[in-house]
Structures are given as structure tokens and as C-alpha cells.
């Protein structure tokens, strides 16, 4: 009887927690533009997450890019330059200027969503 009660309690907690997590109440309120959506697709199709992190998820070879667009030492222009030219450890993916702008728009969305979560 104890095992059945434990399973029922755990399942109930799971259902309640899932309902809370996937409800609109946990939404950041920041909407993705089409440009940011295109940037997200580029992010995934080029496996950027293998080296970089956003929201603490991803690889450890490159820097965390969650707040790169508002970082005082980096910023949007730095991010775009790295995307267009690569770096010592980052390969040059030969992104077009439009693709680099889309990736920066995605990183700006990530930054804006992350700062809302901290408030």
C-alpha cells in the first residue's frame, strides 16, 4: 500500500508542477521576431550550442552568450564581427551580413528574456 501511495503522490506532484511550468504564468513576455526565429534556426543548424551556452545549456568550449549583446566588453557589434569573421578558436562560418544580423537578433532575444527572469 505504501508503494501505491508514493506513486500516486509523486504522479500528482508531477502533474501539478508540469501544469505550472508550461502555463502562460512562466512566460517571459518577450516575443521573438521573425528575424530572431531565423537566427535561432541558424544557431541550431550550425550547432552553435556545441561550443556555446545560452541560459546555462550547451558546450563549454566557447563563452556563454546569454548576455553577449549587452555585455560592456562585447556587445552587438562585437558579436556581429565574430560571426562575420570567426576568431582564434571560433571557425569562420562565412555568414552573410543578413545571417549575422539574424543571429544577433536571436542573441538579443536571449539576453532580453534572461534579464526578465532575473527581476
N, C-alpha and C positions, 0 to 999 in steps of 0.2 A: 504493500500500500504506500510505503514511503517513496518508492521509486516513481510510482504513477503520479503522486502529488508533486514531486520535484519536477517531473517532466511538464506537468500542467502549469506550474508556476513559471518555469523558465520559458515555455512557449508563450504564455500570457505577457511576460515582460518583453519578449522579442516582438510581439505584435504591437504592443503599445509604443515601444521605442522606434520601431520601423515607421509607424504612423506619424510620429513626431518628427523624425529625421526627414522624411520625404514629404512633409507638408509645406505649404507656402510660408509658414511661420519661420522656417530656417533659410529662406531665400535672402540673398544679399541685397536685392533690389536693383542691382546693376545689370543692365541688359546688354547683350552682345550685339554689336553692329554686324552687318554683312561682311565688312572688311575684317573684323576680329574673328568671325567664323571662318573666313578663308585663311586667316593666319593660323588658327587652331588646326585646320586641316593640313596646312604646310608643316606645322610643328610635329604632328603625328606622322605624316608621310615621309619626313626626313629623319625620324627617330631622334628628335632633339632631347626627348626625355631619357634617352640612354646615357647622356652625359650631364644634363642639367636638371635641376629640380624646380618645380613650382608647387607652392603650398606644402613643401616638405616631401614631395613624392618625385622620384626619379633617380638619376645617376649621381655619382659623386665626383666625376672627373672634371666637370666644369662648374662654374659658380651657380648658386641658387639665383634664379631670375625672377622671383616673385615680386620684388620691388625695384627692379632694374630701371624702370622708366622714371622714377622719382628719386633715385639714389643720387646724392650730391656729387659723388665722384664718377658716376657713369651717366645716366640719363638717356633720353630718347635718341639723341644724335650719336652717342657712343654705341648704343645698341644697334642702330641702323648701320653705322660704319663697320662694326664687327660682322654683321650679317652680309654686307656687300663684299667685304674683303677677306674675312676669316682672320685668324690670328696665329700666334705661335703654336697653340695647342688645338685651336679650332680650325677645321678644314674650311676652305672656301667652297661653298655650295653653289656659287655662281647665280645667286638670286638676282632677279631683275629688281629694279627700283620699286616697282609696284608690289612685288612679293615681299621685299624688305619692309615696306610700309605696312603691309597686312600683318606680318609677324610682330612688328612694333605695336600695332593696334591690339593684337591679341595679348601681348605682354602688358600693355597699358590696362586692358580689361582685368587681367590677373591682379595687377597692382591695385586697382580701384576696388576690386572685390576683397582683397586681403586687408586693406585698410578699414573697410567697413566692418569686417569680422573682429578687428581689434578694439573697436569703440564700445 
